[in-house]
Amino acid sequence: MSPSGTRLLPRDVPVQLLDEHGSLTKDADYPTPSMERMQQAYASLINGRRINDQCNALVRQGRLAVYPSSNGQEACQVAAALALSDGDWLFPTYRDSVSVITRGVAPEDAMVLLRGDWHSGYDPHEFGVAPQATPLATQLLHAVGFAQAAAYRNEPTVVLAMCGDGATSEGDFHEAMNFAAVFKLPVVFFVQNNEFAISVPLARQTAAPSLAHKAIGYGMPGQRVDGNDVAALLSVLEEAVDRGRRGEGPTLVEAHTYRMLAHTNADDDTRYREREEVQAWADRDPLTRVRSYLRAEGLLDDKAEEAMAETAEGIAAELRAAMNADPVLNPEELFAHVYAERPATLDAQWALLQDEIERTEARA
């Protein structure tokens, strides 16, 4: 317990409300989400899986430069977005495109960065979603700074900052956790522990009993949750968000999940993990257990599933069309937003590039 009476240590066994077969287990501390909430979550999971599959295909077609898939982690992605209210903010990583889209960003806009453009593709203020961060853990410091600014303004904003297990080895992770705890900022640090930091297994990342145990060193509560159980994720994350909104400070949530595909299209995961290990996690699919639960409760039938699949396919079709259209490029955009007033040195660089472009076009 902390001096305030808050329990800091996480559970020995991750919180679980739906087991691998979709059977419900009641929990004394975490309520089961409403049936409507579970239906909403399942529809978002269907969309997320279809988006992951479509983006992997777009990479193979050369329409995306890179795609870090969250296949198998869709429950974490969906719950992170749904746990927040209007006015809250999400600070995602490069692997969190499904979470960004679930928050309201159009899929084709969320893919702009991964296509290789110079900007994030969407207005962060419109959706309460910061640009996706590629460097490990840098977004955690941004999230903490944003939360401190909101606290100064007496705004009820809660910030949910996402990261992977590899990011917990970064200095930025320590600095963000320490600062947030000292100033009791409304931040939920959400770690998707998918067992690997590219090829480095968790055992080479930490000797702690769990990543959630790191929270006690900062004086904040930590909790472990089954990262393939969207019901448990929603309940645990919503409790952490509510805690932050009440002014009780930050929380560290570790979701135990698994990255079913390679780190990115540039990675060969067969070099560092066995196929039997991957297949074992396929039986824990986050979509299957929710589907089984809703079917058993009479809240999902063939007609409803067909409608959800049709919606997901429509999203994929729009994404394909957007990515198959060649972008209109304006080289001057490289210089347009560096300074509020462009200095003479940058004007000179733009003039140099213009001259090079004109000479290249003349030779063509």
MARPA-608761 format. One line per 4 residues: their letters; for each residue x, z, y of C-alpha. Coordinates in nm, 4 decimals, always signed. Layout:
N
a = X,Z,Y; ...
This chain:
364
msps = +0.0000,+0.0000,+0.0000; +0.1056,-0.0589,+0.3602; +0.0855,+0.2228,+0.6196; -0.2557,+0.0813,+0.7190
gtrl = -0.3819,+0.1096,+0.3621; -0.3680,-0.2634,+0.2894; -0.2693,-0.3555,-0.0640; +0.0465,-0.5648,-0.0405
lprd = +0.1354,-0.6400,-0.4032; -0.0307,-0.9366,-0.5715; -0.2017,-0.9153,-0.9054; +0.0024,-0.9439,-1.2228
vpvq = -0.2305,-1.2230,-1.3385; -0.3477,-1.4888,-1.0910; -0.7070,-1.4652,-0.9732; -0.9313,-1.6915,-1.1809
llde = -1.3064,-1.7480,-1.1602; -1.3359,-2.0632,-1.3738; -1.1277,-2.0895,-1.6888; -0.9934,-2.4128,-1.8372
hgsl = -1.3281,-2.4774,-2.0087; -1.5339,-2.4241,-1.6935; -1.6659,-2.0835,-1.8017; -1.7321,-1.8392,-1.5194
tkda = -1.5579,-1.5022,-1.4983; -1.6853,-1.2488,-1.2463; -1.4283,-1.0764,-1.0267; -1.4710,-0.7399,-0.8570
dypt = -1.2814,-0.8458,-0.5445; -1.3508,-1.2162,-0.5069; -1.7083,-1.3515,-0.5110; -1.8004,-1.6785,-0.6771
psme = -1.8704,-1.9498,-0.4175; -2.2296,-2.0638,-0.3834; -2.3596,-2.3482,-0.5965; -2.3805,-2.5695,-0.2870
rmqq = -2.0197,-2.4905,-0.2085; -1.9122,-2.5810,-0.5613; -2.1004,-2.9108,-0.5470; -1.9309,-2.9898,-0.2156
ayas = -1.5922,-2.9002,-0.3624; -1.6475,-3.1188,-0.6704; -1.7400,-3.4196,-0.4581; -1.4221,-3.3659,-0.2550
ling = -1.2181,-3.3378,-0.5750; -1.3559,-3.6710,-0.6953; -1.2618,-3.8283,-0.3615; -0.9166,-3.6705,-0.3721
rrin = -0.8355,-3.7955,-0.7205; -0.9488,-4.1475,-0.6309; -0.7401,-4.1415,-0.3114; -0.4337,-4.0320,-0.5092
dqcn = -0.4826,-4.3103,-0.7634; -0.5403,-4.5720,-0.4926; -0.2334,-4.4683,-0.2928; -0.0137,-4.4828,-0.6024
alvr = -0.1349,-4.8398,-0.6545; -0.0688,-4.9260,-0.2889; +0.2917,-4.8099,-0.3274; +0.3388,-5.0414,-0.6256
qgrl = +0.1927,-5.3260,-0.4194; +0.4361,-5.2601,-0.1337; +0.1591,-5.1562,+0.1074; +0.2839,-4.7976,+0.1367
avyp = +0.6499,-4.7108,+0.1798; +0.6173,-4.3864,-0.0143; +0.3441,-4.1634,-0.1508; +0.3984,-3.8023,-0.2629
ssng = +0.0983,-3.7691,-0.4942; -0.1015,-3.4466,-0.5266; -0.2501,-3.5568,-0.8592; -0.3291,-3.2359,-1.0474
qeac = -0.3184,-3.0321,-0.7281; -0.6460,-3.1576,-0.5817; -0.8114,-2.8140,-0.6076; -0.5469,-2.6706,-0.3729
qvaa = -0.5877,-2.9645,-0.1375; -0.9641,-2.9379,-0.1162; -0.9813,-2.5594,-0.0925; -0.7255,-2.5458,+0.1891
alal = -0.9407,-2.7747,+0.4036; -1.2782,-2.6240,+0.3118; -1.1664,-2.2647,+0.3697; -1.1212,-2.3324,+0.7423
sdgd = -1.3868,-2.3366,+1.0127; -1.4201,-2.5563,+1.3201; -1.1568,-2.4462,+1.5682; -0.9087,-2.3468,+1.2969
wlfp = -0.5931,-2.5475,+1.2328; -0.4243,-2.6914,+0.9251; -0.0471,-2.7455,+0.9148; +0.0196,-2.9751,+0.6160
tyrd = +0.3249,-3.1126,+0.4381; +0.3935,-3.4673,+0.3264; +0.2128,-3.4027,-0.0053; -0.1086,-3.2811,+0.1560
svsv = -0.2781,-3.6106,+0.2455; -0.5899,-3.5228,+0.0443; -0.6211,-3.1981,+0.2391; -0.5830,-3.3865,+0.5669
itrg = -0.8550,-3.6320,+0.4627; -1.0858,-3.3537,+0.3404; -1.0508,-3.2004,+0.6865; -1.2062,-3.5169,+0.8331
vape = -0.9211,-3.7599,+0.9033; -0.9973,-4.1173,+0.7927; -0.7904,-4.2084,+0.4826; -0.6397,-4.5171,+0.6479
damv = -0.5277,-4.3037,+0.9443; -0.3746,-4.0412,+0.7172; -0.1659,-4.3138,+0.5510; -0.0115,-4.4499,+0.8722
llrg = +0.2865,-4.2137,+0.8532; +0.3505,-4.2926,+0.4861; +0.3283,-4.6612,+0.5630; +0.6279,-4.6237,+0.7906
dwhs = +0.4811,-4.6178,+1.1400; +0.6252,-4.4045,+1.4191; +0.3267,-4.1714,+1.4653; +0.1019,-3.9534,+1.2509
gydp = -0.1932,-4.1928,+1.2674; -0.4528,-3.9504,+1.4037; -0.5183,-3.7200,+1.6975; -0.4281,-3.3682,+1.5798
hefg = -0.6542,-3.2041,+1.8383; -0.9592,-3.3978,+1.7235; -0.9392,-3.2647,+1.3687; -0.7381,-2.9449,+1.4000
vapq = -0.4702,-3.0948,+1.1767; -0.1037,-3.1012,+1.2748; +0.1051,-3.4082,+1.1820; +0.2222,-3.4023,+0.8216
atpl = +0.5731,-3.2587,+0.8019; +0.8426,-3.4133,+0.5840; +1.1270,-3.1613,+0.6420; +1.0745,-2.8536,+0.4256
atql = +0.9194,-2.5501,+0.5975; +0.9550,-2.6684,+0.9578; +0.5754,-2.6787,+0.9914; +0.5577,-2.3071,+0.9118
lhav = +0.7336,-2.2221,+1.2375; +0.5072,-2.4611,+1.4262; +0.2045,-2.2943,+1.2680; +0.3214,-1.9483,+1.3694
gfaq = +0.3884,-2.0616,+1.7260; +0.0450,-2.2193,+1.7438; -0.1163,-1.8991,+1.6149; +0.0719,-1.6905,+1.8703
aaay = -0.0483,-1.9172,+2.1510; -0.4072,-1.8840,+2.0259; -0.3671,-1.5049,+2.0161; -0.2415,-1.5033,+2.3758
rnep = -0.5558,-1.6932,+2.4752; -0.7799,-1.4564,+2.2766; -0.9080,-1.7489,+2.0693; -1.0547,-1.6835,+1.7210
tvvl = -0.8312,-1.9532,+1.5692; -0.6846,-1.9081,+1.2221; -0.3955,-2.1279,+1.1101; -0.3437,-2.2267,+0.7469
amcg = +0.0119,-2.3426,+0.6814; +0.0801,-2.5287,+0.3584; +0.4097,-2.5548,+0.1745; +0.5545,-2.5943,-0.1731
dgat = +0.7650,-2.3629,-0.3859; +1.0846,-2.5327,-0.2723; +1.0087,-2.4510,+0.0911; +1.0204,-2.0772,+0.0141
segd = +1.3988,-2.1127,-0.0233; +1.4358,-2.2337,+0.3350; +1.5384,-2.0162,+0.6279; +1.2394,-2.1415,+0.8270
fhea = +1.0103,-1.9842,+0.5665; +1.1716,-1.6432,+0.6224; +1.1599,-1.6730,+1.0003; +0.7955,-1.7805,+1.0023
mnfa = +0.6876,-1.5030,+0.7640; +0.8777,-1.2338,+0.9523; +0.7555,-1.3393,+1.2967; +0.3935,-1.3703,+1.1847
avfk = +0.3989,-1.0276,+1.0203; +0.5667,-0.8483,+1.3096; +0.3142,-0.9851,+1.5598; +0.0155,-0.9692,+1.3203
lpvv = -0.0689,-1.3330,+1.3742; -0.3710,-1.5041,+1.2108; -0.1754,-1.7235,+0.9697; -0.2426,-1.7946,+0.6024
ffvq = +0.0759,-1.9100,+0.4295; -0.0446,-2.1198,+0.1369; +0.2237,-2.1975,-0.1221; +0.1393,-2.4618,-0.3813
nnef = +0.3714,-2.3602,-0.6612; +0.3804,-2.6777,-0.8696; +0.6842,-2.5597,-1.0693; +0.9379,-2.8050,-0.9259
aisv = +1.1186,-2.8661,-0.5968; +1.1779,-3.2323,-0.6807; +1.3880,-3.1726,-0.9952; +1.4746,-2.8051,-0.9399
plar = +1.2555,-2.5726,-1.1522; +1.1107,-2.2524,-1.0109; +1.3539,-2.0368,-1.2109; +1.6369,-2.1828,-1.0014
qtaa = +1.4492,-2.1111,-0.6774; +1.3847,-1.7390,-0.7062; +1.4333,-1.4307,-0.9221; +1.1211,-1.2657,-0.7794
psla = +0.8340,-1.1868,-1.0227; +0.6282,-1.4415,-0.8275; +0.6456,-1.6126,-0.4909; +0.3537,-1.3974,-0.3742
hkai = +0.5723,-1.0901,-0.4281; +0.7874,-1.2076,-0.1367; +0.5074,-1.1005,+0.0977; +0.5734,-0.7283,+0.0529
gygm = +0.9191,-0.7651,+0.2094; +0.7524,-0.8742,+0.5317; +0.4768,-0.6166,+0.5273; +0.1935,-0.8580,+0.4576
pgqr = -0.0345,-0.8853,+0.1545; +0.0345,-1.1459,-0.1105; -0.1990,-1.2825,-0.3729; -0.1692,-1.5113,-0.6730
vdgn = -0.4441,-1.7533,-0.7701; -0.5017,-2.0169,-1.0356; -0.4232,-2.3310,-0.8384; -0.6375,-2.5495,-1.0644
dvaa = -0.9479,-2.3342,-1.0126; -1.1185,-2.4482,-0.6935; -1.3679,-2.1607,-0.7082; -1.0941,-1.8971,-0.7101
llsv = -0.8974,-2.0842,-0.4452; -1.1953,-2.0977,-0.2106; -1.2661,-1.7279,-0.2564; -0.9055,-1.6132,-0.2124
leea = -0.8304,-1.8427,+0.0817; -1.1558,-1.7609,+0.2610; -1.0798,-1.3898,+0.2291; -0.7328,-1.4488,+0.3765
vdrg = -0.8805,-1.6579,+0.6612; -1.1387,-1.3875,+0.7352; -0.8654,-1.1259,+0.7358; -0.6687,-1.3217,+0.9936
rrge = -0.9776,-1.3722,+1.2082; -1.0433,-0.9969,+1.2059; -0.7002,-0.9450,+1.3621; -0.5444,-0.7956,+1.0483
gptl = -0.2493,-1.0343,+1.0399; -0.1055,-1.2921,+0.8000; -0.1438,-1.3365,+0.4240; +0.0694,-1.5154,+0.1663
veah = -0.1263,-1.6939,-0.1080; +0.0550,-1.8483,-0.4045; -0.1390,-2.1056,-0.6049; -0.0100,-2.1702,-0.9562
tyrm = -0.0554,-2.5417,-1.0213; +0.1416,-2.8409,-1.1470; +0.2569,-3.1733,-1.0103; +0.1340,-3.4190,-1.2740
laht = +0.3247,-3.7193,-1.1412; +0.6763,-3.7727,-1.0122; +0.7859,-3.6190,-0.6814; +0.7400,-3.9599,-0.5156
nadd = +0.7611,-4.3213,-0.6280; +1.1404,-4.2916,-0.5823; +1.1688,-4.0142,-0.8426; +1.2142,-4.0354,-1.2209
dtry = +1.0631,-3.7102,-1.3480; +1.1465,-3.7908,-1.7120; +1.5039,-3.6863,-1.6323; +1.4146,-3.3218,-1.5771
rere = +1.0913,-3.2393,-1.7646; +0.9437,-3.3108,-2.1042; +0.6249,-3.5127,-2.1559; +0.4835,-3.2331,-2.3723
evqa = +0.5013,-2.9982,-2.0744; +0.3149,-3.2421,-1.8523; +0.0514,-3.3041,-2.1187; -0.0117,-2.9304,-2.1576
wadr = -0.1130,-2.9148,-1.7916; -0.3469,-3.2119,-1.8327; -0.5771,-2.9776,-2.0259; -0.6026,-2.7604,-1.7141
dplt = -0.7305,-3.0426,-1.4935; -0.9060,-2.8986,-1.1850; -1.1789,-3.1642,-1.1927; -1.2721,-3.1118,-1.5569
rvrs = -1.3416,-2.7411,-1.5281; -1.5663,-2.7758,-1.2212; -1.7528,-3.0613,-1.3859; -1.8119,-2.8512,-1.6983
ylra = -1.9305,-2.5569,-1.4893; -2.1750,-2.7615,-1.2806; -2.3053,-2.9416,-1.5883; -2.3664,-2.6119,-1.7658
egll = -2.5542,-2.4783,-1.4625; -2.7733,-2.7880,-1.4461; -2.6317,-2.8816,-1.1052; -2.4700,-3.2103,-1.2075
ddka = -2.6133,-3.5025,-1.3992; -2.5132,-3.8620,-1.4654; -2.6948,-3.9908,-1.1578; -2.5192,-3.7432,-0.9262
eeam = -2.1807,-3.8232,-1.0794; -2.2393,-4.1942,-1.0387; -2.3221,-4.1399,-0.6716; -2.0046,-3.9366,-0.6204
aeta = -1.7942,-4.1988,-0.7980; -1.9510,-4.4718,-0.5860; -1.8675,-4.2815,-0.2674; -1.5092,-4.2317,-0.3834
egia = -1.4758,-4.5989,-0.4707; -1.6036,-4.6907,-0.1246; -1.3311,-4.4746,+0.0296; -1.0698,-4.6457,-0.1886
aelr = -1.1998,-4.9909,-0.0934; -1.1795,-4.9127,+0.2784; -0.8287,-4.7786,+0.2313; -0.7218,-5.0914,+0.0426
aamn = -0.8616,-5.3173,+0.3114; -0.6862,-5.1240,+0.5873; -0.3508,-5.1175,+0.4088; -0.3703,-5.4852,+0.3080
adpv = -0.4124,-5.5911,+0.6705; -0.0776,-5.6595,+0.8349; -0.0269,-5.4197,+1.1268; +0.0147,-5.5541,+1.4789
lnpe = +0.3544,-5.4297,+1.5910; +0.4617,-5.3731,+1.9495; +0.8348,-5.2925,+1.9699; +0.7940,-5.1387,+2.3156
elfa = +0.6045,-4.8495,+2.1577; +0.9445,-4.7232,+2.0420; +1.0196,-4.6456,+2.4062; +0.6750,-4.5741,+2.5490
hvya = +0.6291,-4.2065,+2.4573; +0.9773,-4.0591,+2.4680; +0.9532,-3.9406,+2.8308; +0.6621,-3.8904,+3.0679
erpa = +0.8524,-4.1150,+3.3108; +1.0886,-4.3575,+3.1413; +1.4447,-4.3273,+3.2756; +1.6664,-4.6217,+3.3625
tlda = +1.8798,-4.5724,+3.0491; +1.5749,-4.6231,+2.8258; +1.4648,-4.9236,+3.0312; +1.8070,-5.0720,+2.9689
qwal = +1.7733,-5.0177,+2.5942; +1.4307,-5.1833,+2.5933; +1.5713,-5.4792,+2.7884; +1.8507,-5.5102,+2.5328
lqde = +1.6011,-5.5113,+2.2448; +1.3783,-5.7622,+2.4244; +1.6746,-5.9965,+2.4620; +1.7582,-5.9621,+2.0918
iert = +1.3977,-6.0322,+1.9911; +1.3800,-6.3413,+2.2139; +1.7075,-6.4794,+2.0757; +1.5887,-6.4166,+1.7161
eara = +1.2582,-6.5941,+1.7837; +1.4414,-6.8852,+1.9449; +1.6540,-6.9317,+1.6314; +1.3490,-6.9156,+1.4011
